[in-house]
Amino acid sequence: MAIPTFTPDTPSSVLAQALDEAGCLVVTDVLSAASRDAIRDELAPYMDALQHVDDDDPAEFYPGKTRRVTSLVARSKTVTEQLIAHPNSKQACDSFLLPNGEFGYQLHVSAALEIGPGARTQVLHREEDSFTFFPVPRPNLIVASMWAITDFRADNGATLIVPGSHKWPGNRVPKDQEVIKAEMPAGSVLYWLGGTLHGAGANTSADWRYGVILTYSVGWVRQEENQYLNVPQKTLDGLSPEVRKIVGFEMYSALGFHDSSLPPGA
């Protein structure tokens, strides 16, 4: 099964059907070059400060020769204002998360990833693997997106993904030919459901592959990234009501109440 690929003017109903069937899809020409440059500039101080680890432990979940910056709400205005509440992302979440979380969904993970030359293949996994209470295949708990800041090529670590695996039982192991490299030009976005097997590809090129991953979860599970600690009060005060809600700073039904009379950090 190939990865379905669409243009930005594709109707949301078509995208939802393809995502339901394949568990993944690509939309091209979504993010402008100016926005991609802005994201890199905003995150450069944090990315440059990271220690480049040449050594690699095959037992580690994250391969060596990679750099990973989180807390993007606090660190990238462009990610916060243009990507977190992007219409395509909201449509995917409305289609696949609201049926299992009728009071809303939340930002689960935000990270910028650079895959360096010589990085190995990451183990295939599911975004929903933290929720072991549910047997595989699980209900839709997470929708994930990977925004291509640079070209994603077969030789520079394009995301590996297994179309259709979101419907497999837990003991089903993909064959080599079922693992597809999600090649896409810069400015594209790859979406996949939380039950779809995926992982970073090996980088056999001389280039760094740069992407931004944003995942969303139903509002009644704990977020993988602790936004309450990662988003300073000053940043929170400047968020739009829509983004503030998606980041997780509103109650989900009766979950998440707080005493508004207390000052921040009290």
Protein Blocks (a to p, Z undefined) as FASTA:
>chain_A
ZZddddfklcfklmmmmmmmnopacdehkbcfklmmmmmmmmmmmmmmpccdfbdcfkbm
bdghiacdehklmmomklmmmmmmgfklmmmmmmmmmmmomnbccdfbdcdddddehiac
dddddfklmmmmbccddddfbdcddddfbdcdfknopacddehklmpcfklccdfklpcc
ddddehiacdddfklccdddddfbfbdcdddddddddfkbccfbafklmmcfklmmmpcf
klmmmnopacehjgoiacfkbcghZZ
